[in-house]
Amino acid sequence: MRNTKDILLRISVIGILLSAIVFLFFPEIASWVMALSVVLFSAITATSPYPGKSIRGKRLFNIQLFACVLMIVATYLMFRQRPEWVLAMICGAVFLFYAALVLPKELEKETNKKK
């Protein structure tokens, strides 16, 4: 089960990146690829909560959920062919990047405290 989630998560991330590039040439196709990828990414993120008990870890998980909302907004703006979709996507990416860097360290710190 975990391996399947990882594969689907990677496919959705690749789809998001490709749709941002393809938007320059084929905006209609890119919008649909982005929508499918963001829905898949958001669903996997929302169903994989932080396993620890620390407040900081839960806050970082909430930051990930907020980033998913920003990506959904970016997808909507992409469908409307508004240039602001780039800004929403960059903000979501920055939040996701921060959470992806700090969340494993927080979980490791929490498991080391238990030992």
N, C-alpha and C positions, 0 to 999 in steps of 0.2 A: 504494500500500500504506500509506504513512504517513498519507494523508488518511483512509483507511478506519478506521485505528486511532484517529485523533483523534475521528472522528464516533462510533465505538462507545464510546470512553472518555467522551465528553460525555453520551451517552445513558445510560450506566451511572451516572454521577454524578447525573444528574437523577432516575433511578429510585431511587437511594439516598435522596436528599433527599425525594422524594415519599412513599416508603414510611415514612419517619420521621413525616411529617405524617399520612398516611392511617391509621397505626396507631391513632390516637385513636378512629377511627370504625369501621374494618374491620380488626381485627388479623389475621384469617386471610389476607386478600388482601395486606395489607402485608407479611406475612412472606414470601410467595412472591415478591413483587416485589423485596423486599430480597435474597432469596437469589439470584435470577437476576442482579440488578445487581451484587452483591458478587462473584459468581463471574466475571462478565464483566470487572469492574474489576480483580480480582486476576490474572486470566489475562493481561490486557493489560500490567499493571504488571510481572509476572514475566517476560514475554517481551520487555521493553524495557529491557535492562540499561544501566547507566551506560556511555557510550561512551569516557570518558576513562580515565586511568591513576592519578589521584590517590587516595590512601587516604581522604581526606575525602569525595570523591565516591562511592566505593564504600560508605563507612559510611552516607552519606545514602540510597543505594539500599537498603541493608539496613534502614534505618529505615522506608522505604516498604513493604518486605515485611512488617516487623513490624506496621505499621499495617493491612495487609491481613489479617493473622492476627487482629488485634483486631476488625476488622469481621466476620470469619467467626464469631468468638466471639459478637459482638453479634447476629448473625443467628440463631445457635443459641438464645441467650437470648430472642430475640424469638419464636421458634417455641414456646418453653416458657412464654411470656408472663410472663417474669421482669422485674422493673423494672430490673435491673442492666444490661440491654442498652443503656440510655441512657449509662451510665458508660463501657462498653466502646467505644461508638460515638464518644463525645466524645474519649476518649483517642486512638483511631485518627485522628480528624479533626485533632487538634492535631499529632500526629506527621506526618501528611500535609501539613498546612499549612506546618509548619516546613521539611520537605524540599522542598516546592514553591517556597518562597521562596529557599532557600539553594542548591539544586542548580544552577539556571541560572547563578548568579553564580560558583559553583565551576568549572563547565565553561567559562565565558567567561574566567575567570582562567587556567585551564589552557591554553586555546587562545592567549591573549595571550602566555604564556610561551614557547610554541613559535615564535612569530613573531619 
